[in-house]
Amino acid sequence: MATVLDSVRALFAPNTTFIIDAETPADGVARENLLDRAMGPDRRLKSSEKIRRGRVPAEGLALVARDTDGHVTGTVRLWNVEAGISPDGTPIEALLLGPLAVDSAHEGKGIGGALMRAAITEAHKRGHGAVLLVGDAAYYERFGFFADKTRHLVMPGPFERSRFLALELKAGWLEGAAGMIVPNGRKLA
């Protein structure tokens, strides 16, 4: 992952005021505070949150943006899930992205896009086949996320079909995928 993060740092430095880095345990409080501010008090009620609850992010796929003083200004995580089953009944391994958030004081600086590109690049490098998310299609389409790949998949609890998107990192990975998105990553100790 260091190679990817170094590439992202090189791409954005020195003309920017942030770097993309691996999340550390010391970032926990700052990350949670940022998410509370960016997403509001109901953020823990979302269907995606039900999948993430009690789990740890996928290995090497918890990233933060830091300002020049080292403060967390953005965050993204990816989580191991099963994206339903294939036509032959085999569970389909995938990742669920979220939440992606940027501190309002740092919006418009390209932090969200940099986090997305770093997360996608790292997921691809680690051999993952697809990334799913629930979000604004107009924003995420520029990264290759579209609703057509999720048409036979469902989230637990309420979700907006038009906002349920996927990006295949390996062509055809979600072909024929159908069923419920369920967590399969490591549980919190």
N, C-alpha and C positions, 0 to 999 in steps of 0.2 A: 504494500500500500504506500510505502514511502515514496516510491517512484511516481505514482499518480499524484500524490500530494505535492511533491516537489515540482511536477509539471504544472499543476494548478498555481502554485506559488509563483513560478517563473512567468506564467501567462499573465498574471495580474499585478505583479510587482515590477517596478517600484511606483507605477502610476496610480495605484489604488491605496486605499486605507484599510485593507483587510487581507487576511490569508485564510485558506481553508486548511483545516487540521483535523486529526483524529480526536474524537471526544475522549476526555479523561474522566475518571471518577470525581475529580475536583470541579468539573464543570456542571455537576448535577443540579445544584441549587440555582445557579445562574440560568441554566437551560429551562428548568421548570418555571422560574419567574418570567422568563421571556415568553414561554408558551402561554402562561396565564394572561399576560398583557396582550399578546397578539391574537389569541383565539377565544378569550373570554372564559367566564366561569362554567359554561356548559360543555367545554371541550372534552371532558371525560365521559360524556353521555353518547358520543358518536359510535357508530358501528365499528369503525376502524379501531377505536380505543378498546372495544371488547376483545378484539383479536390480540391486541398488544398486551393487555392486562396480564400481569404475572409472568411475563416473558422478558428475555434480554434480546437486544438487537442482534441481527445476523453478524457473524464474525467479521470484524473490520469494516462494518457499514454503519457506523455512528459517527457523523462528521459535524464539525462546528466551523463557523466563521469567527475570526478574532480580529478586533481592531488593533491599532498599533501599540496599544497598552496591554494587549492580551485578553481583553474582555470579550465574552461571548456576544456576538451580534447577530448570529444566525445559527440554525440547527436543522439537520435532517437525519433521519434514521431509516433503515430498511430492516424488515422482519421476515423470518422464515415462515412460509405458509404452504398449504396445499391448495392449489387452484382447481378444486374439483377433481374429477377423474377423466382419464382418456377414454376413447370409445371401447378399449379392451378392459376397462375397469382399474387401470393403474393410477394411483394418485400422482398428480402433476405438481412437482416442486416448483415454487416460485418465491418471489419477494413481494412484500407489501411496503410501499413507501409512505412514510409519514410519521409525524407531521413535519412539514417544511414550514419554517417560520423565520422571519427577519424582524429584528427590532425596528419599530416605526421610525426611530431617529436615524436609521441607516438605510431606509428604503430608497430605491432608485439608484443604487450604486452597483447593481449587478450581483449582489450577494446571493440572492435566491437562485439565479441562473448558474452561478459558479458552483453552488452547492449541488444543484441538480446534475450538472455535467460531471462533477467529481464522483457523485454517488453512482451514476450510471456507468461511468468508466470503471470504477472499482468493482461494481457488481459483475460487469462483463469480464473483467480480468480474472475474477474469482470463479468463473465458469457457470454463473447462474443463467437460466434460460429465459426468464421473463420477470418484469416488474409490473405490479398492479398498484393503483391508487384511486382514491376518491377525491376529486378536485375539479377546479375550473378548466374545462376543455380548452377554452381560448388561450389559457396560459400554458398548459402542458402539451398541447399539440406541437409546439415548436421543438419539443424534445423527443417527439415521435410517439406520444401516447394517444391512443384512439379507443373509442367505445366498441368498435366492431369485434375486437378480440375477447370482450367480456360478455357478449350477448347471451351466453348460456350459463353464466356464472352468477351467483348471488352472494351478497354479504349477509352476515347474521344481523337481524334487526333492520330498521328502516335505512334506506339509502336512495339517492337519486340516480336512476339508471343512466341518465345522460352524463353524469359526473364520474361514473365507474369506468376507468380507463386502464389500458395496458400497453406496454411496450415489450415486444419480443426482442430479446438479446440474441437469440438463436432462432433463425427462420423456422416457422411452423411449430414452435414449442407449444403454443396454446391451441393448435388445430384440434378441433373436436372436444375441447375442454368443456365440461359441464358439471354443475353442482355447487356446493357451498364452499366458501373460502373458510378454512379452519387453520388455526395456528399449529405449527409443528416444530417451532424452535425451542431452544433451551429455556427451561423454567428458571425463574429467580430462585436463588438458594433460600 
